[in-house]
Amino acid sequence: MKLLLDKMDSAYLHGENYTPYDAQFHSVIAKCTGNDVIMRLLPTIHESIQAGYHHTQRVEGSYQRASQCHLEMYRAIMERDSERARQAAQRHMMQTMHDSCVEVPGVLIR
């Protein structure tokens, strides 16, 4: 997972397409859950992520916020802290929706 995060950051910093590494990272996380439903939803999740890139790629700081959440998820998973991983994933989804200008009623983005 860390290698994917590093490749993602390197591609982003060089102005290259980092989205394949992002999709792979999300796939690895889905596998870590051991949840068959999540695995079956993965193609839909990837579609949603792909659509989100079009909305967030020009939002200042969006990549950095996503990268920070990815790192938090990675660390939590490596430390086997499922609650912290869940919180980081939720923060990532909410922040991405905020950056995409999707209304998130009743949710405070920190």
VEXZABA-857693 format. One record per atom (N, C-alpha, C, O, CB): z, x, y. Coordinates in pm, whole numbers, plus 50000, padded with zeros to 5 digits. Glycine has a CB too. Layout:
ZXY
...
// end
This chain:
500005008249881
500005000050000
500005008750126
499295005850222
501214990650000
500795019350124
500885027950242
499535034450270
499145035850386
501965038750224
498825038150166
497505044150183
496565034250253
495785038150340
496915048350046
496635021550216
495795011350282
496165009950428
495285008550513
495944997850211
497465010250459
497895009350599
497385021350678
496935019950792
499435008550608
497465033150618
496975045250685
495465044550707
494975048350814
497325057650603
494725039850607
493275038650621
492925028350728
491985030250806
492635034650486
493695017350732
493475007050832
493655012750972
492825010751060
494424995150808
494765019950992
495045025851123
493975035951162
493535036251277
496415032451124
493575044251068
492565054451097
491235047851138
490605051951235
492355063650974
490835037851062
489585030851095
489685024451233
488745025451313
489255020150988
490795017951262
490975011451392
490895021851504
490205019751604
492335003951397
491605032951488
491635043351592
490275049651616
489985054551725
492625054051554
489425049551511
488075055251524
487015044651557
485825047451556
487685062351396
487475032551587
486535021851623
485705016951505
484635011251524
485615026451732
486195019251385
485475015151265
486025001951212
487074997251257
485575026051157
485324996151118
485734983451059
486934985650966
486814992050862
484554976950982
488074980451006
489294982050927
489564969850838
490494970050758
490474984351020
488774959450852
489064946850784
489064947750631
489834940550567
488074936650826
488234956150568
488324956950421
489704961950374
490214957250273
487234966250367
490294971350448
491614976450412
492674965750434
493624964550357
491944989150493
492504957950540
493434947150568
493394936850455
494434932250409
493104940550704
492204933150412
492064923450303
492684928950175
493354921650102
490574919950279
492464941750148
493064947950028
494584947750037
495274945049938
492554962550011
495114950750156
496564950750175
497134936950145
498134935750074
496914954850319
496494926550198
496964912950173
496844909350023
497684902049970
496174902950259
495824914349958
495664911849814
496794918349734
497324912249642
494304917149765
497154930549771
498244937549702
499544929849721
500324928349627
498384952049754
499794925149842
501004917549869
501014904749785
502044901049728
501134914150019
499884898049778
499794885749697
500134888749552
500844881049487
498374879549708
499634899949500
499934903749362
501424906749345
502004903749241
499104915849320
502024912749447
503464916049441
504324903549427
505424904249372
503874923949565
503844892449477
504644880149470
504764875049327
505744868449292
504034869249559
503774878349245
503764873149108
503534858149103
503764851749000
505074876549039
503074852649213
502874838249226
501414834849198
500524838649274
503304833249368
501154827549089
499784824049051
499094815449157
497884816749178
499774816748918
499854806849222
499274798149325
498744806749441
497634804549489
500324787849378
499534816349483
499094825349592
497824832649549
496894834149628
500214835649628
497794837249425
496604844349377
495374835449380
494284839949415
496844849649234
495544822749344
494404813449348
493994810149490
492834806949516
494734800649273
494934810949583
494644808049723
494084820149798
493644818949912
495894803149793
494094831749734
493674844049800
492294843349865
492144848049977
493684855249702
491274837549800
489964836549867
490054828449997
489404831950096
488934830149773
490834817849997
491004809750118
491774817650224
491464816950342
491734796550086
492784825050180
493544833450272
492634843850335
492694846150456
494734840250199
491784850150255
490864860250309
489884854050408
489564860150510
490084866950195
489414841950379
488524834950473
489234832650605
488654834850711
488064821450414
490454828350599
491244825650718
491474838450798
491364838550921
492574819150681
491794849250729
491994862150794
490714866550864
490734870950978
492454872950693
489594865250793
488304869150849
487994861250976
487544866951075
487174867050745
488254848250973
488014839851091
488944844051205
488554843751321
488224824951056
490144847851170
491114852051271
490704864551346
491024866051464
492444854251208
489984873651280
489544885851346
488704882751469
488814889651571
488734894551249
487884872551460
487014869051572
487824864651693
487394866251807
486034857951531
488994859051669
489844854351779
490764865051831
491134864851949
490644842451734
491164874451747
492184884051788
491664897851823
492394905851882
493194885351681
490434901051788
489954914751805
489934919451950
489994931451976
488584916151747
489854910152043
489834913952184
491164911152255
491274912852377
488724906552255
492164906852178
493474903952236
494274917052241
494554923152138
494244892952154
494614921052362
495314933652380
496634933652303
497444924452315
495574936252528
496834944052223
498064945752148
498114938352015
499054940151938
499194941452231
497114930151988
497134922251865
497134931151741
497914928951648
495934912751861
496274941051739
496224949951623
497564957051604
498074957951492
495084960351638
498134961951712
499394969151704
500524960151652
501354964551572
499754974851841
500554947651698
501584938351649
501394935651500
502354935451423
501534925151728
500144933651460
499864931251318
500224943451234
500804942251127
498374927651297
499884955151285
500174967551214
501684969451196
502134973751091
499574979651289
502444966151299
503904967251290
504444957651184
505324961351105
504544964251428
503934945551181
504374935851079
503984940550940
504774939250846
503754921951107
502784946150925
502354951450796
503324962350749
503734962550633
500914957050804
503684971150841
504604982050806
505974976550768
506594981550674
504734991950924
506434966450838
507714960250805
507654953750666
508604954950588
508104949750911
506554947050636
506394940950504
506404951650395
507094950450294
505094932650497
505634962250418
505554973250322
506934979050294
507334980750179
504604984250374
507674982150401
509004988150384
509944978750308
510684983050220
509594991650521
509904965950344
510774956250277
510424955150128
511324954550043
510644942450344
509144955050098
508724954349958
509174966749882
509674965749770
507194952749947
509004978349943
509404990849877
510914991349855
511384997549760
508955002849961
511664984849944
513124984449931
513594972249851
514784969649837
513784984350070
512614964749798
512884952849718
513744942549793
514614936049736
513574956849588
513464941449923
514174931850008
513244920050035
512534919750135
514654938650143
513264910449945
512314899349952
512514890750077
511554885650133
512434890649828
513744889150120
514004881050240
513404887650364
512774881050446
515524878750259
513614900550377
513044907850491
511514907850486
510854906750589
513574922350495
510954909050367
509494908550351
508964894850392
507944893750460
509084911750204
509664884350350
509264870650386
509314868650537
508404862850595
510174860450315
510384873550600
510514872250745
509414879750818
508864874750917
511884877350790
509084891750770
508024899650834
506674892750816
505854892550908
507964913950774
506444887050698
505184879850674
505084867550763
504024864550818
505074875650525
506194860450776
506194848550861
505954852551007
505184846051078
507524840950847
506624863151052
506424867951189
504964871851211
504384869151317
507354880051218
504374878251111
502964882451119
502044870251133
501144870151217
502574890750994
502274860151050
501434848151057
501584840951190
500604836651250
501784838550943
502814839751237
503054832751364
502454840551481
501864834651571
504564830751386
502614853851479
502074862151587
500554861551588
499934860851694
502544876651573
499954861751470
498494861051462
498004847451513
497004846751584
498014863351316
498714836851477
498324823751527
498484823151678
497644817351747
499164812651460
499524829151730
499734829751875
498594837551941
498024833052041
501094836351908
498254849151885
497164857351940
495814850151931
494924852552013
497084870651866
495684841351833
494434833651815
494414821251902
493454813451901
494264829751669
495494819451980
495624807752066
495714794851985
495284784252031
494434806852162
496274795851866
496534784151784
497934779451820
498874787351820
496394787251630
498074766851850
499364761551889
500304761351768
499944756551661
499224747451948
501494766651788
502504766951683
503704759251736
504604765351794
502874781851643
503754746151716
504824738251773
506194741951719
506384743651598
504564723751749
507154743051810
508534745151770
508854758751714
509924760551656
508904735051672
507954768551728
508214781751673
508244791851787
507324792451869
507124785651567
509304799451792
509444809651893
508924822951837
509374827451732
510914810951940
507984828951907
507444842051866
508274852751934
508404852852057
505914843451903
508824861751856
509614872651914
508844885451913
509344895751957
510934874451839
// end
